[in-house]
Amino acid sequence: MPTDPAPLRLATRGSRQALAQARIVADSIAAAGERSVELVLIETTGDVRQDAPLHSIGGQGVFVKEVQRAVLDGRADFAVHSAKDLPSEPAPGLSIAAFTERRDPRDVLVGATLDALVEGATVASGSVRRRAQLAAVRPDLAFVELRGNIDTRLSKIPDGGAIVMALAALEILEMTDRIDEILPMERFVPAVGQGCVAVECRSDDTVTASSIAAVDHPDTRRRVEVERAFLAELGSGCSLPVGGHVHADELHVFLADPERSRSVGDVIALSAAGADHHRDLATASAAANDALERLG
Protein backbone atom coordinates (compact mmCIF):
# COMPACT_ATOMS: atom_id res chain seq x y z
CA MET A 1 0.00 0.00 0.00
CA PRO A 2 1.55 3.37 -1.02
CA THR A 3 2.55 5.73 1.76
CA ASP A 4 1.70 9.41 1.82
CA PRO A 5 4.54 11.64 0.61
CA ALA A 6 6.51 13.52 3.25
CA PRO A 7 5.23 17.04 4.03
CA LEU A 8 6.78 19.90 2.14
CA ARG A 9 8.92 22.11 4.37
CA LEU A 10 8.18 25.82 4.13
CA ALA A 11 10.80 28.32 5.36
CA THR A 12 9.46 31.57 6.80
CA ARG A 13 10.32 34.35 9.19
CA GLY A 14 8.69 34.05 12.59
CA SER A 15 6.85 37.38 12.75
CA ARG A 16 3.07 37.34 13.03
CA GLN A 17 2.70 38.74 9.53
CA ALA A 18 5.14 36.25 7.99
CA LEU A 19 3.52 33.33 9.79
CA ALA A 20 0.05 34.42 8.67
CA GLN A 21 1.25 34.61 5.05
CA ALA A 22 2.98 31.23 5.32
CA ARG A 23 -0.07 29.51 6.78
CA ILE A 24 -2.33 30.86 4.04
CA VAL A 25 0.05 29.50 1.40
CA ALA A 26 0.38 26.16 3.22
CA ASP A 27 -3.38 25.79 3.58
CA SER A 28 -3.97 26.71 -0.06
CA ILE A 29 -1.50 24.07 -1.28
CA ALA A 30 -3.13 21.43 0.91
CA ALA A 31 -6.63 22.47 -0.16
CA ALA A 32 -5.66 22.12 -3.82
CA GLY A 33 -5.04 18.44 -3.21
CA GLU A 34 -1.30 18.79 -3.10
CA ARG A 35 0.98 17.71 -0.24
CA SER A 36 0.73 18.77 3.40
CA VAL A 37 3.11 21.50 4.54
CA GLU A 38 5.09 22.07 7.74
CA LEU A 39 6.72 25.38 8.71
CA VAL A 40 10.45 25.91 9.27
CA LEU A 41 11.04 29.14 11.23
CA ILE A 42 14.08 31.23 10.28
CA GLU A 43 15.48 34.26 12.12
CA THR A 44 16.89 36.87 9.74
CA THR A 45 19.38 39.71 10.13
CA GLY A 46 16.54 42.17 9.59
CA ASP A 47 14.65 40.66 12.53
CA VAL A 48 17.70 40.64 14.83
CA ARG A 49 19.09 44.11 14.07
CA GLN A 50 15.99 46.20 14.68
CA ASP A 51 18.07 49.07 16.05
CA ALA A 52 19.66 49.88 12.67
CA PRO A 53 18.06 51.74 9.74
CA LEU A 54 17.04 49.28 7.06
CA HIS A 55 19.05 50.93 4.26
CA SER A 56 22.25 50.75 6.36
CA ILE A 57 22.22 46.96 6.80
CA GLY A 58 21.51 45.87 3.26
CA GLY A 59 18.01 47.09 2.45
CA GLN A 60 14.98 44.86 2.07
CA GLY A 61 17.16 41.88 1.19
CA VAL A 62 18.14 41.40 4.84
CA PHE A 63 14.72 39.84 5.41
CA VAL A 64 15.14 37.11 2.80
CA LYS A 65 18.76 35.92 2.56
CA GLU A 66 18.69 33.53 5.52
CA VAL A 67 15.28 32.20 4.47
CA GLN A 68 16.62 31.57 0.97
CA ARG A 69 19.71 29.85 2.41
CA ALA A 70 17.49 27.37 4.26
CA VAL A 71 16.01 26.31 0.92
CA LEU A 72 19.36 26.17 -0.86
CA ASP A 73 21.00 24.00 1.82
CA GLY A 74 18.06 21.60 2.01
CA ARG A 75 16.59 22.51 5.40
CA ALA A 76 13.41 23.54 3.60
CA ASP A 77 11.80 22.81 0.23
CA PHE A 78 10.42 26.27 -0.46
CA ALA A 79 10.04 29.70 1.13
CA VAL A 80 7.56 32.56 1.28
CA HIS A 81 8.48 36.24 1.29
CA SER A 82 6.66 39.53 1.05
CA ALA A 83 7.37 40.21 -2.63
CA LYS A 84 8.44 43.77 -1.85
CA ASP A 85 11.31 42.37 0.25
CA LEU A 86 12.81 40.36 -2.63
CA PRO A 87 15.78 41.96 -4.42
CA SER A 88 15.15 42.50 -8.10
CA GLU A 89 17.93 40.10 -9.11
CA PRO A 90 17.00 36.43 -8.62
CA ALA A 91 19.04 34.41 -6.14
CA PRO A 92 21.26 31.84 -7.92
CA GLY A 93 19.71 28.39 -7.68
CA LEU A 94 16.23 29.67 -6.79
CA SER A 95 13.12 30.43 -8.85
CA ILE A 96 9.92 32.26 -7.97
CA ALA A 97 7.41 29.47 -8.52
CA ALA A 98 4.34 31.52 -7.52
CA PHE A 99 3.08 35.01 -6.88
CA THR A 100 -0.07 34.86 -4.76
CA GLU A 101 -3.07 37.03 -5.51
CA ARG A 102 -2.25 40.55 -4.38
CA ARG A 103 -3.96 42.20 -1.43
CA ASP A 104 -4.57 45.95 -1.31
CA PRO A 105 -1.14 47.47 -2.13
CA ARG A 106 -1.69 50.96 -0.72
CA ASP A 107 0.11 52.63 2.18
CA VAL A 108 -1.77 53.93 5.20
CA LEU A 109 -1.27 56.39 8.04
CA VAL A 110 -1.87 55.26 11.60
CA GLY A 111 -2.14 57.88 14.33
CA ALA A 112 -3.53 60.77 12.30
CA THR A 113 -4.61 61.74 8.81
CA LEU A 114 -2.24 63.74 6.65
CA ASP A 115 -4.36 66.88 6.89
CA ALA A 116 -4.67 66.53 10.68
CA LEU A 117 -0.90 66.51 11.24
CA VAL A 118 0.15 69.91 12.58
CA GLU A 119 3.05 71.77 11.00
CA GLY A 120 6.33 70.09 11.91
CA ALA A 121 4.66 66.90 13.14
CA THR A 122 6.75 63.72 13.27
CA VAL A 123 6.10 60.73 11.03
CA ALA A 124 7.88 57.44 11.71
CA SER A 125 8.90 55.22 8.81
CA GLY A 126 11.93 53.12 7.92
CA SER A 127 11.18 53.46 4.20
CA VAL A 128 13.08 56.07 2.20
CA ARG A 129 10.33 55.88 -0.45
CA ARG A 130 7.55 56.70 2.01
CA ARG A 131 9.54 59.57 3.50
CA ALA A 132 10.26 61.07 0.08
CA GLN A 133 6.63 60.83 -1.02
CA LEU A 134 5.31 62.39 2.16
CA ALA A 135 7.97 65.13 2.09
CA ALA A 136 6.93 66.04 -1.46
CA VAL A 137 3.40 66.73 -0.19
CA ARG A 138 4.26 68.00 3.30
CA PRO A 139 7.84 69.38 3.36
CA ASP A 140 7.27 70.62 6.92
CA LEU A 141 7.10 67.11 8.37
CA ALA A 142 9.91 65.61 10.46
CA PHE A 143 10.84 61.94 10.03
CA VAL A 144 12.27 59.31 12.37
CA GLU A 145 13.18 55.65 11.89
CA LEU A 146 10.64 52.91 12.49
CA ARG A 147 11.61 49.23 12.70
CA GLY A 148 10.17 46.09 14.28
CA ASN A 149 7.19 43.81 13.84
CA ILE A 150 3.66 45.12 13.37
CA ASP A 151 2.83 45.30 17.08
CA THR A 152 6.11 47.03 17.90
CA ARG A 153 5.55 49.62 15.21
CA LEU A 154 2.01 50.31 16.34
CA SER A 155 3.38 51.01 19.82
CA LYS A 156 5.79 53.65 18.47
CA ILE A 157 3.39 56.25 17.07
CA PRO A 158 5.05 59.63 17.80
CA ASP A 159 3.15 62.04 20.04
CA GLY A 160 0.97 64.16 17.77
CA GLY A 161 2.32 62.28 14.76
CA ALA A 162 1.77 59.13 12.73
CA ILE A 163 3.41 56.04 11.32
CA VAL A 164 3.20 54.72 7.75
CA MET A 165 2.40 51.06 7.08
CA ALA A 166 1.27 48.77 4.30
CA LEU A 167 -2.47 48.23 4.28
CA ALA A 168 -1.93 44.57 3.31
CA ALA A 169 0.06 43.91 6.50
CA LEU A 170 -2.77 45.20 8.69
CA GLU A 171 -5.34 43.42 6.55
CA ILE A 172 -3.74 39.98 6.91
CA LEU A 173 -3.64 40.44 10.71
CA GLU A 174 -7.22 41.77 10.83
CA MET A 175 -6.08 45.12 12.24
CA THR A 176 -7.49 47.52 9.66
CA ASP A 177 -9.43 49.27 12.42
CA ARG A 178 -6.15 51.01 13.32
CA ILE A 179 -6.01 52.86 9.98
CA ASP A 180 -6.58 56.63 10.05
CA GLU A 181 -6.08 57.28 6.33
CA ILE A 182 -5.47 55.25 3.19
CA LEU A 183 -3.00 57.17 1.03
CA PRO A 184 -4.01 57.54 -2.65
CA MET A 185 -1.96 55.29 -4.91
CA GLU A 186 -1.67 57.93 -7.63
CA ARG A 187 0.47 60.14 -5.41
CA PHE A 188 1.91 57.59 -3.01
CA VAL A 189 3.11 54.88 -5.41
CA PRO A 190 3.59 51.60 -3.50
CA ALA A 191 6.80 49.61 -3.34
CA VAL A 192 7.40 47.09 -6.13
CA GLY A 193 5.47 43.93 -5.29
CA GLN A 194 3.71 45.42 -2.27
CA GLY A 195 0.71 43.40 -1.13
CA CYS A 196 1.87 40.19 -2.83
CA VAL A 197 3.53 37.06 -1.43
CA ALA A 198 6.29 35.43 -3.50
CA VAL A 199 6.98 31.69 -3.19
CA GLU A 200 10.50 30.44 -4.02
CA CYS A 201 11.92 26.95 -4.47
CA ARG A 202 15.12 25.46 -5.87
CA SER A 203 15.30 25.88 -9.63
CA ASP A 204 15.88 22.16 -10.17
CA ASP A 205 13.07 21.00 -7.86
CA THR A 206 10.28 20.43 -10.36
CA VAL A 207 8.24 18.33 -7.93
CA THR A 208 7.95 21.13 -5.37
CA ALA A 209 7.40 23.72 -8.10
CA SER A 210 4.46 21.68 -9.37
CA SER A 211 2.82 21.73 -5.91
CA ILE A 212 3.46 25.47 -5.48
CA ALA A 213 1.82 26.21 -8.84
CA ALA A 214 -1.54 25.76 -7.11
CA VAL A 215 -1.17 29.19 -5.43
CA ASP A 216 0.17 31.12 -8.43
CA HIS A 217 -2.09 33.98 -9.57
CA PRO A 218 -1.29 34.69 -13.24
CA ASP A 219 -2.57 38.28 -13.34
CA THR A 220 -0.63 39.21 -10.20
CA ARG A 221 2.48 37.50 -11.59
CA ARG A 222 2.26 39.50 -14.82
CA ARG A 223 1.94 42.80 -12.99
CA VAL A 224 4.64 42.15 -10.38
CA GLU A 225 7.09 40.95 -13.04
CA VAL A 226 6.65 44.27 -14.86
CA GLU A 227 7.25 46.16 -11.60
CA ARG A 228 10.34 44.08 -10.89
CA ALA A 229 11.67 44.75 -14.40
CA PHE A 230 11.47 48.47 -13.62
CA LEU A 231 13.36 47.97 -10.34
CA ALA A 232 15.96 45.67 -11.91
CA GLU A 233 16.86 48.28 -14.51
CA LEU A 234 17.43 50.86 -11.76
CA GLY A 235 19.86 48.48 -10.10
CA SER A 236 18.60 49.54 -6.69
CA GLY A 237 16.98 47.77 -3.79
CA CYS A 238 16.28 50.08 -0.90
CA SER A 239 19.06 52.63 -1.55
CA LEU A 240 16.92 54.96 -3.65
CA PRO A 241 13.40 56.14 -2.87
CA VAL A 242 11.60 54.11 -5.55
CA GLY A 243 8.07 52.88 -6.11
CA GLY A 244 6.47 50.98 -8.95
CA HIS A 245 2.98 49.59 -9.31
CA VAL A 246 0.94 48.21 -12.21
CA HIS A 247 -2.73 49.16 -12.05
CA ALA A 248 -4.99 48.04 -14.89
CA ASP A 249 -2.87 48.63 -17.98
CA GLU A 250 -0.62 51.34 -16.56
CA LEU A 251 2.71 51.31 -14.75
CA HIS A 252 2.88 54.00 -12.06
CA VAL A 253 6.45 54.82 -11.06
CA PHE A 254 8.16 57.06 -8.53
CA LEU A 255 11.86 57.85 -8.13
CA ALA A 256 13.64 60.46 -6.02
CA ASP A 257 17.21 61.34 -5.20
CA PRO A 258 18.47 60.38 -1.72
CA GLU A 259 18.17 63.97 -0.46
CA ARG A 260 14.56 64.12 -1.72
CA SER A 261 15.29 67.42 -3.45
CA ARG A 262 14.04 66.07 -6.78
CA SER A 263 11.61 63.36 -7.78
CA VAL A 264 10.09 61.82 -10.88
CA GLY A 265 6.57 60.46 -11.09
CA ASP A 266 5.19 58.88 -14.24
CA VAL A 267 2.30 56.82 -15.57
CA ILE A 268 3.34 54.57 -18.47
CA ALA A 269 0.87 52.82 -20.75
CA LEU A 270 1.20 49.03 -21.07
CA SER A 271 -0.37 46.60 -23.51
CA ALA A 272 -4.05 45.94 -22.90
CA ALA A 273 -4.56 43.14 -20.36
CA GLY A 274 -0.90 42.22 -20.65
CA ALA A 275 -1.37 40.95 -24.19
CA ASP A 276 2.34 41.48 -24.95
CA HIS A 277 4.20 40.66 -21.74
CA HIS A 278 7.66 40.90 -23.32
CA ARG A 279 6.86 44.37 -24.63
CA ASP A 280 5.60 45.41 -21.18
CA LEU A 281 8.84 44.22 -19.55
CA ALA A 282 10.85 46.24 -22.07
CA THR A 283 8.60 49.27 -21.46
CA ALA A 284 9.27 49.02 -17.72
CA SER A 285 13.02 48.89 -18.29
CA ALA A 286 12.87 51.90 -20.59
CA ALA A 287 10.81 53.80 -17.99
CA ALA A 288 13.54 53.22 -15.41
CA ASN A 289 16.25 54.57 -17.69
CA ASP A 290 14.13 57.61 -18.53
CA ALA A 291 13.47 58.29 -14.85
CA LEU A 292 17.16 58.06 -14.00
CA GLU A 293 18.07 60.41 -16.86
CA ARG A 294 15.52 63.00 -15.80
CA LEU A 295 16.60 62.75 -12.18
CA GLY A 296 20.09 63.64 -13.37
C-alpha positions in Angstrom: 0.0 0.0 0.0 1.6 3.4 -1.0 2.6 5.7 1.8 1.7 9.4 1.8 4.5 11.6 0.6 6.5 13.5 3.3 5.2 17.0 4.0 6.8 19.9 2.1 8.9 22.1 4.4 8.2 25.8 4.1 10.8 28.3 5.4 9.5 31.6 6.8 10.3 34.3 9.2 8.7 34.0 12.6 6.8 37.4 12.7 3.1 37.3 13.0 2.7 38.7 9.5 5.1 36.3 8.0 3.5 33.3 9.8 0.1 34.4 8.7 1.3 34.6 5.1 3.0 31.2 5.3 -0.1 29.5 6.8 -2.3 30.9 4.0 0.1 29.5 1.4 0.4 26.2 3.2 -3.4 25.8 3.6 -4.0 26.7 -0.1 -1.5 24.1 -1.3 -3.1 21.4 0.9 -6.6 22.5 -0.2 -5.7 22.1 -3.8 -5.0 18.4 -3.2 -1.3 18.8 -3.1 1.0 17.7 -0.2 0.7 18.8 3.4 3.1 21.5 4.5 5.1 22.1 7.7 6.7 25.4 8.7 10.4 25.9 9.3 11.0 29.1 11.2 14.1 31.2 10.3 15.5 34.3 12.1 16.9 36.9 9.7 19.4 39.7 10.1 16.5 42.2 9.6 14.7 40.7 12.5 17.7 40.6 14.8 19.1 44.1 14.1 16.0 46.2 14.7 18.1 49.1 16.0 19.7 49.9 12.7 18.1 51.7 9.7 17.0 49.3 7.1 19.1 50.9 4.3 22.2 50.8 6.4 22.2 47.0 6.8 21.5 45.9 3.3 18.0 47.1 2.5 15.0 44.9 2.1 17.2 41.9 1.2 18.1 41.4 4.8 14.7 39.8 5.4 15.1 37.1 2.8 18.8 35.9 2.6 18.7 33.5 5.5 15.3 32.2 4.5 16.6 31.6 1.0 19.7 29.8 2.4 17.5 27.4 4.3 16.0 26.3 0.9 19.4 26.2 -0.9 21.0 24.0 1.8 18.1 21.6 2.0 16.6 22.5 5.4 13.4 23.5 3.6 11.8 22.8 0.2 10.4 26.3 -0.5 10.0 29.7 1.1 7.6 32.6 1.3 8.5 36.2 1.3 6.7 39.5 1.1 7.4 40.2 -2.6 8.4 43.8 -1.9 11.3 42.4 0.3 12.8 40.4 -2.6 15.8 42.0 -4.4 15.2 42.5 -8.1 17.9 40.1 -9.1 17.0 36.4 -8.6 19.0 34.4 -6.1 21.3 31.8 -7.9 19.7 28.4 -7.7 16.2 29.7 -6.8 13.1 30.4 -8.9 9.9 32.3 -8.0 7.4 29.5 -8.5 4.3 31.5 -7.5 3.1 35.0 -6.9 -0.1 34.9 -4.8 -3.1 37.0 -5.5 -2.3 40.6 -4.4 -4.0 42.2 -1.4 -4.6 46.0 -1.3 -1.1 47.5 -2.1 -1.7 51.0 -0.7 0.1 52.6 2.2 -1.8 53.9 5.2 -1.3 56.4 8.0 -1.9 55.3 11.6 -2.1 57.9 14.3 -3.5 60.8 12.3 -4.6 61.7 8.8 -2.2 63.7 6.6 -4.4 66.9 6.9 -4.7 66.5 10.7 -0.9 66.5 11.2 0.1 69.9 12.6 3.0 71.8 11.0 6.3 70.1 11.9 4.7 66.9 13.1 6.8 63.7 13.3 6.1 60.7 11.0 7.9 57.4 11.7 8.9 55.2 8.8 11.9 53.1 7.9 11.2 53.5 4.2 13.1 56.1 2.2 10.3 55.9 -0.4 7.6 56.7 2.0 9.5 59.6 3.5 10.3 61.1 0.1 6.6 60.8 -1.0 5.3 62.4 2.2 8.0 65.1 2.1 6.9 66.0 -1.5 3.4 66.7 -0.2 4.3 68.0 3.3 7.8 69.4 3.4 7.3 70.6 6.9 7.1 67.1 8.4 9.9 65.6 10.5 10.8 61.9 10.0 12.3 59.3 12.4 13.2 55.7 11.9 10.6 52.9 12.5 11.6 49.2 12.7 10.2 46.1 14.3 7.2 43.8 13.8 3.7 45.1 13.4 2.8 45.3 17.1 6.1 47.0 17.9 5.6 49.6 15.2 2.0 50.3 16.3 3.4 51.0 19.8 5.8 53.7 18.5 3.4 56.3 17.1 5.1 59.6 17.8 3.1 62.0 20.0 1.0 64.2 17.8 2.3 62.3 14.8 1.8 59.1 12.7 3.4 56.0 11.3 3.2 54.7 7.7 2.4 51.1 7.1 1.3 48.8 4.3 -2.5 48.2 4.3 -1.9 44.6 3.3 0.1 43.9 6.5 -2.8 45.2 8.7 -5.3 43.4 6.6 -3.7 40.0 6.9 -3.6 40.4 10.7 -7.2 41.8 10.8 -6.1 45.1 12.2 -7.5 47.5 9.7 -9.4 49.3 12.4 -6.1 51.0 13.3 -6.0 52.9 10.0 -6.6 56.6 10.0 -6.1 57.3 6.3 -5.5 55.2 3.2 -3.0 57.2 1.0 -4.0 57.5 -2.6 -2.0 55.3 -4.9 -1.7 57.9 -7.6 0.5 60.1 -5.4 1.9 57.6 -3.0 3.1 54.9 -5.4 3.6 51.6 -3.5 6.8 49.6 -3.3 7.4 47.1 -6.1 5.5 43.9 -5.3 3.7 45.4 -2.3 0.7 43.4 -1.1 1.9 40.2 -2.8 3.5 37.1 -1.4 6.3 35.4 -3.5 7.0 31.7 -3.2 10.5 30.4 -4.0 11.9 27.0 -4.5 15.1 25.5 -5.9 15.3 25.9 -9.6 15.9 22.2 -10.2 13.1 21.0 -7.9 10.3 20.4 -10.4 8.2 18.3 -7.9 8.0 21.1 -5.4 7.4 23.7 -8.1 4.5 21.7 -9.4 2.8 21.7 -5.9 3.5 25.5 -5.5 1.8 26.2 -8.8 -1.5 25.8 -7.1 -1.2 29.2 -5.4 0.2 31.1 -8.4 -2.1 34.0 -9.6 -1.3 34.7 -13.2 -2.6 38.3 -13.3 -0.6 39.2 -10.2 2.5 37.5 -11.6 2.3 39.5 -14.8 1.9 42.8 -13.0 4.6 42.1 -10.4 7.1 40.9 -13.0 6.6 44.3 -14.9 7.2 46.2 -11.6 10.3 44.1 -10.9 11.7 44.8 -14.4 11.5 48.5 -13.6 13.4 48.0 -10.3 16.0 45.7 -11.9 16.9 48.3 -14.5 17.4 50.9 -11.8 19.9 48.5 -10.1 18.6 49.5 -6.7 17.0 47.8 -3.8 16.3 50.1 -0.9 19.1 52.6 -1.5 16.9 55.0 -3.6 13.4 56.1 -2.9 11.6 54.1 -5.5 8.1 52.9 -6.1 6.5 51.0 -8.9 3.0 49.6 -9.3 0.9 48.2 -12.2 -2.7 49.2 -12.0 -5.0 48.0 -14.9 -2.9 48.6 -18.0 -0.6 51.3 -16.6 2.7 51.3 -14.8 2.9 54.0 -12.1 6.5 54.8 -11.1 8.2 57.1 -8.5 11.9 57.8 -8.1 13.6 60.5 -6.0 17.2 61.3 -5.2 18.5 60.4 -1.7 18.2 64.0 -0.5 14.6 64.1 -1.7 15.3 67.4 -3.4 14.0 66.1 -6.8 11.6 63.4 -7.8 10.1 61.8 -10.9 6.6 60.5 -11.1 5.2 58.9 -14.2 2.3 56.8 -15.6 3.3 54.6 -18.5 0.9 52.8 -20.8 1.2 49.0 -21.1 -0.4 46.6 -23.5 -4.1 45.9 -22.9 -4.6 43.1 -20.4 -0.9 42.2 -20.6 -1.4 40.9 -24.2 2.3 41.5 -25.0 4.2 40.7 -21.7 7.7 40.9 -23.3 6.9 44.4 -24.6 5.6 45.4 -21.2 8.8 44.2 -19.5 10.8 46.2 -22.1 8.6 49.3 -21.5 9.3 49.0 -17.7 13.0 48.9 -18.3 12.9 51.9 -20.6 10.8 53.8 -18.0 13.5 53.2 -15.4 16.3 54.6 -17.7 14.1 57.6 -18.5 13.5 58.3 -14.8 17.2 58.1 -14.0 18.1 60.4 -16.9 15.5 63.0 -15.8 16.6 62.7 -12.2 20.1 63.6 -13.4 
